[in-house]
């Protein structure tokens, strides 16, 4: 157990808070004004971690914070450090995430999906029925449907596939399920890249918050591409479309996908390493049974 003096850990905590404040300030301002944003709100509505939780700094298991009353009573902490008991309680999560992350990393990045998951989510819907009904469909409902019908759809991510409209689901060449993610997910998938943020914050406070923030920044950048390639017209928000219905748009999308897969690879490796480190923590000895009187 490494003990970090108060001045040192408070400096690290302040640096993390300042970094997160800069990232989430626009969202908090919009939320205060009750203004929705079809691109950036996703990171705080689809994912369960709140901005205040992202802002809270944790050093990770194996570090004890000296003079840290701020952490008294926080989940997982005992005497300024994440406890081995808490790590032991997270063994099922650690085992499942390690399996998923390893399986994903072992596959080549597939870059032929062209973001059609977002198109399949609005297939055969009227514009006022879509998830972002305040924003028009760039090609209109009929043009959007033609794009879906003229392409091979191969979405490997269950949490994207499950939002397909009913008539779009049979068009997917894959059938990913809730319980077989490790058999389908691949590193070129934008949602698999964004989910690194989810995996990181689910491991909090056992992993350093700097890793969580790194994954958040990747997810934020991926989300922009995700929606630029979506069927919505978001030009008024400053997002130029990636027209995946054209050859040039497909090439641009695939190149960006490869770049994000390259960015995500070291983060996925760090998460795997953290899972393995935490799974190697010796389990606390069980309490002895009471001796009969």
Secondary structure, DSSP 4 states (H G I P E B T S, - for coil): -EEE-HHHHHHHHHHHHHHHHHHHHHHHHHHHTT---TTTTHHHHTS---HHHHHS----TTEEETT-GGGTT-TTEETTEE-HHHHHHTHHHHHHHHHHHHHHHTSPPP--STTHHHHHTSTT--GGGSTTTTS-BTTHHHHHHHHHHTS-B----HHHHTTS-HHHHTTBS----TT-GGGT--TT-HHHHHHHHHHHHHTTTTS-HHHHHHHHHHHHHHHHHHHHSSSB--GGGT-----TTSHHHHHHHHHHHHHHHHHHHHHHHHHHHHHHHHHTSPPPPPPPPPPP-
